Amino acid sequence: MAINPNPSVIIGGSGITNPSPVYVSSGTGSTWASTNATTATGKLKVEGKEADIFINGQSLSDWMSAVEQRLSILRPKTELLEKYTALQEAYEHYKTLERLLYEQE
């Protein structure tokens, strides 16, 4: 994993009833700038055995797993599809049915 030599750090935010300034540093020095911008772009990547994000005490990882299970979202194991022809055929039928159900007419 590459480490960004100049990470950006943002402290602060804005609320609906009590906006506050946002302080931003480019990581290239110790200078901080105040701005009222609240939009951030980019990606957040959380990795590791116990990596998770909590929103109001609710685990995002647990929630996503529960939604996948409830919606019966299949995530087949490639090695099993390659090993069992019948499983591969069943998965292809599943994908065909899924396309028929969700494609616009």
Biopython code that builds the backbone (N, CA, C, O; Angstrom):
import numpy as np
from Bio.PDB.StructureBuilder import StructureBuilder

atoms = [
    (1, "MET", "N", (0.840, -1.163, 0.000)),
    (1, "MET", "CA", (0.000, 0.000, 0.000)),
    (1, "MET", "C", (0.889, 1.232, 0.000)),
    (1, "MET", "O", (1.773, 1.358, 0.848)),
    (2, "ALA", "N", (0.666, 2.141, -0.940)),
    (2, "ALA", "CA", (1.442, 3.370, -1.028)),
    (2, "ALA", "C", (0.945, 4.378, -0.004)),
    (2, "ALA", "O", (-0.252, 4.466, 0.268)),
    (3, "ILE", "N", (1.870, 5.131, 0.556)),
    (3, "ILE", "CA", (1.516, 6.159, 1.529)),
    (3, "ILE", "C", (1.628, 7.504, 0.838)),
    (3, "ILE", "O", (2.641, 7.803, 0.205)),
    (4, "ASN", "N", (0.581, 8.320, 0.959)),
    (4, "ASN", "CA", (0.565, 9.648, 0.374)),
    (4, "ASN", "C", (1.515, 10.537, 1.174)),
    (4, "ASN", "O", (1.311, 10.712, 2.376)),
    (5, "PRO", "N", (2.549, 11.104, 0.543)),
    (5, "PRO", "CA", (3.496, 11.931, 1.288)),
    (5, "PRO", "C", (2.900, 13.273, 1.704)),
    (5, "PRO", "O", (3.445, 13.933, 2.588)),
    (6, "ASN", "N", (1.800, 13.687, 1.093)),
    (6, "ASN", "CA", (1.159, 14.963, 1.406)),
    (6, "ASN", "C", (-0.335, 14.771, 1.669)),
    (6, "ASN", "O", (-1.158, 15.204, 0.863)),
    (7, "PRO", "N", (-0.694, 14.141, 2.763)),
    (7, "PRO", "CA", (-2.108, 13.902, 3.022)),
    (7, "PRO", "C", (-2.831, 15.193, 3.383)),
    (7, "PRO", "O", (-2.234, 16.116, 3.937)),
    (8, "SER", "N", (-4.099, 15.247, 3.068)),
    (8, "SER", "CA", (-4.929, 16.382, 3.470)),
    (8, "SER", "C", (-5.662, 16.011, 4.734)),
    (8, "SER", "O", (-6.063, 14.862, 4.918)),
    (9, "VAL", "N", (-5.836, 16.978, 5.600)),
    (9, "VAL", "CA", (-6.554, 16.765, 6.844)),
    (9, "VAL", "C", (-7.644, 17.811, 6.930)),
    (9, "VAL", "O", (-7.392, 18.992, 6.693)),
    (10, "ILE", "N", (-8.859, 17.389, 7.267)),
    (10, "ILE", "CA", (-9.981, 18.313, 7.391)),
    (10, "ILE", "C", (-10.548, 18.171, 8.793)),
    (10, "ILE", "O", (-10.840, 17.063, 9.243)),
    (11, "ILE", "N", (-10.701, 19.281, 9.472)),
    (11, "ILE", "CA", (-11.275, 19.285, 10.810)),
    (11, "ILE", "C", (-12.447, 20.253, 10.804)),
    (11, "ILE", "O", (-12.315, 21.394, 10.362)),
    (12, "GLY", "N", (-13.586, 19.802, 11.291)),
    (12, "GLY", "CA", (-14.747, 20.676, 11.359)),
    (12, "GLY", "C", (-15.849, 20.157, 10.482)),
    (12, "GLY", "O", (-15.835, 19.000, 10.061)),
    (13, "GLY", "N", (-16.792, 21.005, 10.209)),
    (13, "GLY", "CA", (-17.911, 20.612, 9.378)),
    (13, "GLY", "C", (-19.021, 21.616, 9.517)),
    (13, "GLY", "O", (-18.834, 22.683, 10.103)),
    (14, "SER", "N", (-20.157, 21.290, 8.992)),
    (14, "SER", "CA", (-21.276, 22.206, 9.121)),
    (14, "SER", "C", (-22.510, 21.432, 9.516)),
    (14, "SER", "O", (-22.693, 20.282, 9.116)),
    (15, "GLY", "N", (-23.339, 22.055, 10.290)),
    (15, "GLY", "CA", (-24.601, 21.465, 10.683)),
    (15, "GLY", "C", (-25.732, 22.278, 10.108)),
    (15, "GLY", "O", (-25.508, 23.369, 9.584)),
    (16, "ILE", "N", (-26.936, 21.770, 10.195)),
    (16, "ILE", "CA", (-28.077, 22.473, 9.634)),
    (16, "ILE", "C", (-28.391, 23.735, 10.437)),
    (16, "ILE", "O", (-28.674, 24.788, 9.866)),
    (17, "THR", "N", (-28.337, 23.620, 11.779)),
    (17, "THR", "CA", (-28.713, 24.761, 12.600)),
    (17, "THR", "C", (-27.530, 25.552, 13.116)),
    (17, "THR", "O", (-27.705, 26.701, 13.522)),
    (18, "ASN", "N", (-26.331, 24.987, 13.120)),
    (18, "ASN", "CA", (-25.178, 25.662, 13.692)),
    (18, "ASN", "C", (-23.943, 25.422, 12.824)),
    (18, "ASN", "O", (-23.100, 24.597, 13.175)),
    (19, "PRO", "N", (-23.820, 26.136, 11.682)),
    (19, "PRO", "CA", (-22.665, 25.900, 10.829)),
    (19, "PRO", "C", (-21.374, 26.339, 11.508)),
    (19, "PRO", "O", (-21.345, 27.321, 12.250)),
    (20, "SER", "N", (-20.311, 25.590, 11.237)),
    (20, "SER", "CA", (-18.994, 25.943, 11.769)),
    (20, "SER", "C", (-17.988, 25.898, 10.637)),
    (20, "SER", "O", (-18.209, 25.204, 9.645)),
    (21, "PRO", "N", (-16.890, 26.625, 10.763)),
    (21, "PRO", "CA", (-15.899, 26.600, 9.683)),
    (21, "PRO", "C", (-15.196, 25.258, 9.584)),
    (21, "PRO", "O", (-15.168, 24.482, 10.540)),
    (22, "VAL", "N", (-14.641, 25.003, 8.440)),
    (22, "VAL", "CA", (-13.864, 23.804, 8.191)),
    (22, "VAL", "C", (-12.415, 24.241, 8.042)),
    (22, "VAL", "O", (-12.129, 25.189, 7.310)),
    (23, "TYR", "N", (-11.497, 23.566, 8.724)),
    (23, "TYR", "CA", (-10.084, 23.882, 8.646)),
    (23, "TYR", "C", (-9.398, 22.817, 7.804)),
    (23, "TYR", "O", (-9.560, 21.623, 8.057)),
    (24, "VAL", "N", (-8.641, 23.238, 6.815)),
    (24, "VAL", "CA", (-8.038, 22.320, 5.866)),
    (24, "VAL", "C", (-6.530, 22.536, 5.832)),
    (24, "VAL", "O", (-6.062, 23.674, 5.803)),
    (25, "SER", "N", (-5.770, 21.442, 5.837)),
    (25, "SER", "CA", (-4.326, 21.496, 5.652)),
    (25, "SER", "C", (-3.964, 20.576, 4.511)),
    (25, "SER", "O", (-4.479, 19.462, 4.421)),
    (26, "SER", "N", (-3.083, 21.029, 3.639)),
    (26, "SER", "CA", (-2.669, 20.204, 2.504)),
    (26, "SER", "C", (-1.662, 19.144, 2.909)),
    (26, "SER", "O", (-1.357, 18.252, 2.117)),
    (27, "GLY", "N", (-1.144, 19.221, 4.117)),
    (27, "GLY", "CA", (-0.169, 18.241, 4.566)),
    (27, "GLY", "C", (1.247, 18.615, 4.212)),
    (27, "GLY", "O", (2.183, 17.921, 4.611)),
    (28, "THR", "N", (1.436, 19.708, 3.464)),
    (28, "THR", "CA", (2.783, 20.101, 3.057)),
    (28, "THR", "C", (3.427, 21.052, 4.067)),
    (28, "THR", "O", (4.602, 21.391, 3.923)),
    (29, "GLY", "N", (2.703, 21.476, 5.055)),
    (29, "GLY", "CA", (3.245, 22.384, 6.068)),
    (29, "GLY", "C", (2.293, 22.439, 7.231)),
    (29, "GLY", "O", (1.363, 21.639, 7.331)),
    (30, "SER", "N", (2.528, 23.379, 8.101)),
    (30, "SER", "CA", (1.666, 23.476, 9.280)),
    (30, "SER", "C", (0.634, 24.582, 9.141)),
    (30, "SER", "O", (0.020, 24.965, 10.137)),
    (31, "THR", "N", (0.420, 25.111, 7.935)),
    (31, "THR", "CA", (-0.543, 26.181, 7.710)),
    (31, "THR", "C", (-1.947, 25.605, 7.561)),
    (31, "THR", "O", (-2.164, 24.637, 6.833)),
    (32, "TRP", "N", (-2.886, 26.215, 8.260)),
    (32, "TRP", "CA", (-4.280, 25.803, 8.189)),
    (32, "TRP", "C", (-5.092, 26.940, 7.605)),
    (32, "TRP", "O", (-4.840, 28.105, 7.912)),
    (33, "ALA", "N", (-6.048, 26.621, 6.780)),
    (33, "ALA", "CA", (-6.924, 27.631, 6.192)),
    (33, "ALA", "C", (-8.347, 27.358, 6.616)),
    (33, "ALA", "O", (-8.770, 26.204, 6.677)),
    (34, "SER", "N", (-9.090, 28.408, 6.909)),
    (34, "SER", "CA", (-10.489, 28.266, 7.288)),
    (34, "SER", "C", (-11.357, 28.464, 6.061)),
    (34, "SER", "O", (-11.153, 29.399, 5.287)),
    (35, "THR", "N", (-12.309, 27.596, 5.891)),
    (35, "THR", "CA", (-13.233, 27.700, 4.775)),
    (35, "THR", "C", (-14.600, 27.213, 5.220)),
    (35, "THR", "O", (-14.702, 26.450, 6.180)),
    (36, "ASN", "N", (-15.635, 27.637, 4.547)),
    (36, "ASN", "CA", (-16.976, 27.150, 4.871)),
    (36, "ASN", "C", (-17.396, 26.017, 3.949)),
    (36, "ASN", "O", (-18.540, 25.567, 4.004)),
    (37, "ALA", "N", (-16.482, 25.550, 3.100)),
    (37, "ALA", "CA", (-16.787, 24.446, 2.188)),
    (37, "ALA", "C", (-17.030, 23.176, 2.983)),
    (37, "ALA", "O", (-16.290, 22.873, 3.919)),
    (38, "THR", "N", (-18.053, 22.441, 2.619)),
    (38, "THR", "CA", (-18.358, 21.200, 3.311)),
    (38, "THR", "C", (-18.373, 20.009, 2.364)),
    (38, "THR", "O", (-18.772, 18.911, 2.753)),
    (39, "THR", "N", (-17.948, 20.215, 1.139)),
    (39, "THR", "CA", (-17.949, 19.136, 0.161)),
    (39, "THR", "C", (-16.574, 18.485, 0.118)),
    (39, "THR", "O", (-15.555, 19.170, 0.023)),
    (40, "ALA", "N", (-16.552, 17.184, 0.188)),
    (40, "ALA", "CA", (-15.299, 16.433, 0.087)),
    (40, "ALA", "C", (-15.404, 15.486, -1.093)),
    (40, "ALA", "O", (-16.477, 14.951, -1.373)),
    (41, "THR", "N", (-14.308, 15.281, -1.776)),
    (41, "THR", "CA", (-14.291, 14.336, -2.880)),
    (41, "THR", "C", (-13.218, 13.294, -2.606)),
    (41, "THR", "O", (-12.335, 13.500, -1.774)),
    (42, "GLY", "N", (-13.300, 12.195, -3.299)),
    (42, "GLY", "CA", (-12.317, 11.139, -3.128)),
    (42, "GLY", "C", (-12.958, 9.870, -2.622)),
    (42, "GLY", "O", (-14.177, 9.702, -2.675)),
    (43, "LYS", "N", (-12.134, 8.995, -2.138)),
    (43, "LYS", "CA", (-12.597, 7.694, -1.666)),
    (43, "LYS", "C", (-12.112, 7.471, -0.248)),
    (43, "LYS", "O", (-11.046, 7.944, 0.146)),
    (44, "LEU", "N", (-12.907, 6.749, 0.502)),
    (44, "LEU", "CA", (-12.528, 6.340, 1.850)),
    (44, "LEU", "C", (-12.314, 4.843, 1.797)),
    (44, "LEU", "O", (-13.216, 4.098, 1.413)),
    (45, "LYS", "N", (-11.135, 4.396, 2.175)),
    (45, "LYS", "CA", (-10.826, 2.970, 2.135)),
    (45, "LYS", "C", (-10.488, 2.529, 3.551)),
    (45, "LYS", "O", (-9.557, 3.050, 4.165)),
    (46, "VAL", "N", (-11.241, 1.575, 4.065)),
    (46, "VAL", "CA", (-11.020, 1.047, 5.406)),
    (46, "VAL", "C", (-10.708, -0.430, 5.248)),
    (46, "VAL", "O", (-11.537, -1.192, 4.750)),
    (47, "GLU", "N", (-9.514, -0.839, 5.669)),
    (47, "GLU", "CA", (-9.088, -2.218, 5.492)),
    (47, "GLU", "C", (-8.654, -2.811, 6.817)),
    (47, "GLU", "O", (-8.302, -2.089, 7.749)),
    (48, "GLY", "N", (-8.681, -4.115, 6.892)),
    (48, "GLY", "CA", (-8.206, -4.809, 8.077)),
    (48, "GLY", "C", (-9.255, -5.775, 8.586)),
    (48, "GLY", "O", (-10.413, -5.744, 8.168)),
    (49, "LYS", "N", (-8.829, -6.628, 9.491)),
    (49, "LYS", "CA", (-9.700, -7.676, 10.020)),
    (49, "LYS", "C", (-10.954, -7.105, 10.678)),
    (49, "LYS", "O", (-12.044, -7.656, 10.519)),
    (50, "GLU", "N", (-10.807, -6.016, 11.407)),
    (50, "GLU", "CA", (-11.947, -5.431, 12.116)),
    (50, "GLU", "C", (-12.324, -4.057, 11.569)),
    (50, "GLU", "O", (-12.915, -3.248, 12.283)),
    (51, "ALA", "N", (-11.987, -3.788, 10.309)),
    (51, "ALA", "CA", (-12.284, -2.495, 9.696)),
    (51, "ALA", "C", (-13.796, -2.286, 9.632)),
    (51, "ALA", "O", (-14.535, -3.192, 9.246)),
    (52, "ASP", "N", (-14.248, -1.106, 10.004)),
    (52, "ASP", "CA", (-15.668, -0.817, 10.018)),
    (52, "ASP", "C", (-15.871, 0.689, 10.137)),
    (52, "ASP", "O", (-14.950, 1.416, 10.507)),
    (53, "ILE", "N", (-17.048, 1.143, 9.829)),
    (53, "ILE", "CA", (-17.464, 2.527, 10.016)),
    (53, "ILE", "C", (-18.740, 2.482, 10.838)),
    (53, "ILE", "O", (-19.631, 1.678, 10.566)),
    (54, "PHE", "N", (-18.828, 3.340, 11.838)),
    (54, "PHE", "CA", (-20.014, 3.377, 12.687)),
    (54, "PHE", "C", (-20.731, 4.700, 12.496)),
    (54, "PHE", "O", (-20.110, 5.763, 12.528)),
    (55, "ILE", "N", (-22.033, 4.630, 12.300)),
    (55, "ILE", "CA", (-22.874, 5.813, 12.168)),
    (55, "ILE", "C", (-23.923, 5.733, 13.267)),
    (55, "ILE", "O", (-24.774, 4.844, 13.265)),
    (56, "ASN", "N", (-23.852, 6.666, 14.199)),
    (56, "ASN", "CA", (-24.751, 6.670, 15.357)),
    (56, "ASN", "C", (-24.784, 5.309, 16.047)),
    (56, "ASN", "O", (-25.846, 4.815, 16.425)),
    (57, "GLY", "N", (-23.602, 4.715, 16.206)),
    (57, "GLY", "CA", (-23.479, 3.444, 16.913)),
    (57, "GLY", "C", (-23.807, 2.211, 16.083)),
    (57, "GLY", "O", (-23.674, 1.090, 16.574)),
    (58, "GLN", "N", (-24.235, 2.393, 14.833)),
    (58, "GLN", "CA", (-24.597, 1.270, 13.960)),
    (58, "GLN", "C", (-23.422, 0.928, 13.057)),
    (58, "GLN", "O", (-22.894, 1.794, 12.360)),
    (59, "SER", "N", (-23.013, -0.338, 13.071)),
    (59, "SER", "CA", (-21.920, -0.814, 12.233)),
    (59, "SER", "C", (-22.365, -0.857, 10.771)),
    (59, "SER", "O", (-23.346, -1.520, 10.434)),
    (60, "LEU", "N", (-21.638, -0.148, 9.909)),
    (60, "LEU", "CA", (-21.954, -0.169, 8.485)),
    (60, "LEU", "C", (-21.684, -1.544, 7.892)),
    (60, "LEU", "O", (-22.416, -1.995, 7.011)),
    (61, "SER", "N", (-20.642, -2.210, 8.365)),
    (61, "SER", "CA", (-20.303, -3.541, 7.882)),
    (61, "SER", "C", (-21.408, -4.549, 8.216)),
    (61, "SER", "O", (-21.821, -5.334, 7.363)),
    (62, "ASP", "N", (-21.884, -4.519, 9.477)),
    (62, "ASP", "CA", (-22.974, -5.418, 9.880)),
    (62, "ASP", "C", (-24.237, -5.135, 9.078)),
    (62, "ASP", "O", (-24.941, -6.057, 8.665)),
    (63, "TRP", "N", (-24.520, -3.850, 8.862)),
    (63, "TRP", "CA", (-25.727, -3.468, 8.124)),
    (63, "TRP", "C", (-25.660, -3.972, 6.682)),
    (63, "TRP", "O", (-26.640, -4.501, 6.157)),
    (64, "MET", "N", (-24.485, -3.803, 6.038)),
    (64, "MET", "CA", (-24.343, -4.254, 4.655)),
    (64, "MET", "C", (-24.485, -5.766, 4.555)),
    (64, "MET", "O", (-25.104, -6.260, 3.612)),
    (65, "SER", "N", (-23.932, -6.507, 5.497)),
    (65, "SER", "CA", (-24.061, -7.965, 5.495)),
    (65, "SER", "C", (-25.510, -8.390, 5.654)),
    (65, "SER", "O", (-25.970, -9.313, 4.983)),
    (66, "ALA", "N", (-26.232, -7.713, 6.546)),
    (66, "ALA", "CA", (-27.645, -8.031, 6.772)),
    (66, "ALA", "C", (-28.473, -7.739, 5.520)),
    (66, "ALA", "O", (-29.367, -8.513, 5.176)),
    (67, "VAL", "N", (-28.185, -6.638, 4.842)),
    (67, "VAL", "CA", (-28.914, -6.287, 3.619)),
    (67, "VAL", "C", (-28.630, -7.309, 2.521)),
    (67, "VAL", "O", (-29.550, -7.743, 1.829)),
    (68, "GLU", "N", (-27.364, -7.697, 2.356)),
    (68, "GLU", "CA", (-27.017, -8.704, 1.349)),
    (68, "GLU", "C", (-27.746, -10.019, 1.618)),
    (68, "GLU", "O", (-28.262, -10.650, 0.696)),
    (69, "GLN", "N", (-27.785, -10.420, 2.870)),
    (69, "GLN", "CA", (-28.453, -11.676, 3.215)),
    (69, "GLN", "C", (-29.961, -11.554, 3.000)),
    (69, "GLN", "O", (-30.587, -12.460, 2.448)),
    (70, "ARG", "N", (-30.539, -10.446, 3.431)),
    (70, "ARG", "CA", (-31.995, -10.250, 3.306)),
    (70, "ARG", "C", (-32.427, -10.216, 1.846)),
    (70, "ARG", "O", (-33.479, -10.746, 1.486)),
    (71, "LEU", "N", (-31.595, -9.580, 0.998)),
    (71, "LEU", "CA", (-31.925, -9.476, -0.421)),
    (71, "LEU", "C", (-31.438, -10.682, -1.228)),
    (71, "LEU", "O", (-31.629, -10.738, -2.443)),
    (72, "SER", "N", (-30.819, -11.629, -0.561)),
    (72, "SER", "CA", (-30.285, -12.832, -1.211)),
    (72, "SER", "C", (-29.332, -12.484, -2.347)),
    (72, "SER", "O", (-29.409, -13.058, -3.433)),
    (73, "ILE", "N", (-28.442, -11.548, -2.089)),
    (73, "ILE", "CA", (-27.452, -11.162, -3.081)),
    (73, "ILE", "C", (-26.361, -12.233, -3.100)),
    (73, "ILE", "O", (-25.714, -12.494, -2.085)),
    (74, "LEU", "N", (-26.169, -12.842, -4.258)),
    (74, "LEU", "CA", (-25.198, -13.915, -4.385)),
    (74, "LEU", "C", (-23.814, -13.365, -4.671)),
    (74, "LEU", "O", (-23.639, -12.474, -5.502)),
    (75, "ARG", "N", (-22.841, -13.908, -3.970)),
    (75, "ARG", "CA", (-21.436, -13.614, -4.244)),
    (75, "ARG", "C", (-20.747, -14.965, -4.346)),
    (75, "ARG", "O", (-20.148, -15.442, -3.382)),
    (76, "PRO", "N", (-20.839, -15.587, -5.541)),
    (76, "PRO", "CA", (-20.323, -16.942, -5.695)),
    (76, "PRO", "C", (-18.808, -17.023, -5.578)),
    (76, "PRO", "O", (-18.091, -16.072, -5.887)),
    (77, "LYS", "N", (-18.346, -18.165, -5.131)),
    (77, "LYS", "CA", (-16.919, -18.429, -5.038)),
    (77, "LYS", "C", (-16.462, -18.991, -6.382)),
    (77, "LYS", "O", (-16.932, -20.039, -6.825)),
    (78, "THR", "N", (-15.554, -18.289, -7.010)),
    (78, "THR", "CA", (-15.075, -18.652, -8.350)),
    (78, "THR", "C", (-14.549, -20.077, -8.406)),
    (78, "THR", "O", (-14.794, -20.796, -9.375)),
    (79, "GLU", "N", (-13.822, -20.489, -7.363)),
    (79, "GLU", "CA", (-13.237, -21.833, -7.381)),
    (79, "GLU", "C", (-14.318, -22.918, -7.392)),
    (79, "GLU", "O", (-14.119, -23.979, -7.983)),
    (80, "LEU", "N", (-15.466, -22.660, -6.741)),
    (80, "LEU", "CA", (-16.554, -23.644, -6.755)),
    (80, "LEU", "C", (-17.262, -23.669, -8.106)),
    (80, "LEU", "O", (-17.665, -24.731, -8.580)),
    (81, "LEU", "N", (-17.415, -22.482, -8.732)),
    (81, "LEU", "CA", (-18.035, -22.435, -10.060)),
    (81, "LEU", "C", (-17.193, -23.201, -11.071)),
    (81, "LEU", "O", (-17.726, -23.883, -11.947)),
    (82, "GLU", "N", (-15.879, -23.083, -10.943)),
    (82, "GLU", "CA", (-14.988, -23.793, -11.865)),
    (82, "GLU", "C", (-14.995, -25.297, -11.609)),
    (82, "GLU", "O", (-14.832, -26.090, -12.536)),
    (83, "LYS", "N", (-15.181, -25.683, -10.360)),
    (83, "LYS", "CA", (-15.134, -27.102, -9.982)),
    (83, "LYS", "C", (-16.420, -27.846, -10.334)),
    (83, "LYS", "O", (-16.376, -29.005, -10.747)),
    (84, "TYR", "N", (-17.561, -27.183, -10.171)),
    (84, "TYR", "CA", (-18.855, -27.835, -10.385)),
    (84, "TYR", "C", (-19.594, -27.201, -11.548)),
    (84, "TYR", "O", (-20.055, -26.063, -11.453)),
    (85, "THR", "N", (-19.707, -27.932, -12.643)),
    (85, "THR", "CA", (-20.377, -27.441, -13.848)),
    (85, "THR", "C", (-21.842, -27.107, -13.571)),
    (85, "THR", "O", (-22.350, -26.103, -14.072)),
    (86, "ALA", "N", (-22.517, -27.922, -12.793)),
    (86, "ALA", "CA", (-23.926, -27.683, -12.487)),
    (86, "ALA", "C", (-24.111, -26.370, -11.727)),
    (86, "ALA", "O", (-25.087, -25.652, -11.945)),
    (87, "LEU", "N", (-23.189, -26.067, -10.854)),
    (87, "LEU", "CA", (-23.255, -24.812, -10.102)),
    (87, "LEU", "C", (-23.041, -23.624, -11.044)),
    (87, "LEU", "O", (-23.726, -22.609, -10.920)),
    (88, "GLN", "N", (-22.112, -23.739, -11.971)),
    (88, "GLN", "CA", (-21.869, -22.690, -12.964)),
    (88, "GLN", "C", (-23.117, -22.458, -13.804)),
    (88, "GLN", "O", (-23.502, -21.314, -14.047)),
    (89, "GLU", "N", (-23.753, -23.553, -14.251)),
    (89, "GLU", "CA", (-24.975, -23.435, -15.060)),
    (89, "GLU", "C", (-26.099, -22.785, -14.260)),
    (89, "GLU", "O", (-26.813, -21.926, -14.778)),
    (90, "ALA", "N", (-26.258, -23.184, -13.014)),
    (90, "ALA", "CA", (-27.298, -22.598, -12.167)),
    (90, "ALA", "C", (-27.057, -21.107, -11.973)),
    (90, "ALA", "O", (-28.001, -20.318, -11.977)),
    (91, "TYR", "N", (-25.801, -20.719, -11.803)),
    (91, "TYR", "CA", (-25.478, -19.304, -11.624)),
    (91, "TYR", "C", (-25.758, -18.524, -12.902)),
    (91, "TYR", "O", (-26.237, -17.392, -12.836)),
    (92, "GLU", "N", (-25.469, -19.104, -14.063)),
    (92, "GLU", "CA", (-25.775, -18.438, -15.332)),
    (92, "GLU", "C", (-27.283, -18.252, -15.494)),
    (92, "GLU", "O", (-27.730, -17.209, -15.972)),
    (93, "HIS", "N", (-28.068, -19.254, -15.099)),
    (93, "HIS", "CA", (-29.535, -19.133, -15.142)),
    (93, "HIS", "C", (-29.995, -18.015, -14.202)),
    (93, "HIS", "O", (-30.874, -17.227, -14.554)),
    (94, "TYR", "N", (-29.411, -17.950, -13.032)),
    (94, "TYR", "CA", (-29.748, -16.914, -12.054)),
    (94, "TYR", "C", (-29.490, -15.527, -12.642)),
    (94, "TYR", "O", (-30.336, -14.639, -12.534)),
    (95, "LYS", "N", (-28.318, -15.340, -13.269)),
    (95, "LYS", "CA", (-27.992, -14.041, -13.851)),
    (95, "LYS", "C", (-28.951, -13.684, -14.986)),
    (95, "LYS", "O", (-29.319, -12.520, -15.147)),
    (96, "THR", "N", (-29.355, -14.681, -15.770)),
    (96, "THR", "CA", (-30.314, -14.447, -16.850)),
    (96, "THR", "C", (-31.654, -13.998, -16.272)),
    (96, "THR", "O", (-32.249, -13.036, -16.758)),
    (97, "LEU", "N", (-32.129, -14.686, -15.244)),
    (97, "LEU", "CA", (-33.389, -14.307, -14.601)),
    (97, "LEU", "C", (-33.302, -12.914, -13.999)),
    (97, "LEU", "O", (-34.256, -12.140, -14.079)),
    (98, "GLU", "N", (-32.185, -12.599, -13.409)),
    (98, "GLU", "CA", (-31.984, -11.282, -12.808)),
    (98, "GLU", "C", (-32.067, -10.187, -13.875)),
    (98, "GLU", "O", (-32.697, -9.151, -13.661)),
    (99, "ARG", "N", (-31.432, -10.423, -15.018)),
    (99, "ARG", "CA", (-31.501, -9.432, -16.116)),
    (99, "ARG", "C", (-32.938, -9.253, -16.583)),
    (99, "ARG", "O", (-33.380, -8.129, -16.820)),
    (100, "LEU", "N", (-33.671, -10.357, -16.715)),
    (100, "LEU", "CA", (-35.057, -10.263, -17.158)),
    (100, "LEU", "C", (-35.921, -9.488, -16.163)),
    (100, "LEU", "O", (-36.819, -8.747, -16.562)),
    (101, "LEU", "N", (-35.652, -9.658, -14.887)),
    (101, "LEU", "CA", (-36.422, -8.970, -13.855)),
    (101, "LEU", "C", (-36.124, -7.485, -13.784)),
    (101, "LEU", "O", (-37.027, -6.690, -13.525)),
    (102, "TYR", "N", (-34.881, -7.094, -14.008)),
    (102, "TYR", "CA", (-34.488, -5.715, -13.727)),
    (102, "TYR", "C", (-34.227, -4.849, -14.958)),
    (102, "TYR", "O", (-34.085, -3.634, -14.819)),
    (103, "GLU", "N", (-34.161, -5.424, -16.143)),
    (103, "GLU", "CA", (-33.947, -4.615, -17.332)),
    (103, "GLU", "C", (-35.203, -3.833, -17.655)),
    (103, "GLU", "O", (-36.320, -4.312, -17.461)),
    (104, "GLN", "N", (-35.004, -2.612, -18.155)),
    (104, "GLN", "CA", (-36.138, -1.782, -18.587)),
    (104, "GLN", "C", (-36.662, -2.311, -19.915)),
    (104, "GLN", "O", (-35.903, -2.779, -20.764)),
    (105, "GLU", "N", (-37.966, -2.226, -20.067)),
    (105, "GLU", "CA", (-38.578, -2.719, -21.317)),
    (105, "GLU", "C", (-38.426, -1.710, -22.425)),
    (105, "GLU", "O", (-38.878, -1.950, -23.545)),
]
sb = StructureBuilder()
sb.init_structure("model")
sb.init_model(0)
sb.init_chain("A")
sb.init_seg("    ")
for serial, (resi, resn, name, xyz) in enumerate(atoms, 1):
    if name == "N":
        sb.init_residue(resn, " ", resi, " ")
    sb.init_atom(name, np.array(xyz, "f"), 0.0, 1.0, " ", f" {name:<3s}", serial, name[0])
structure = sb.get_structure()
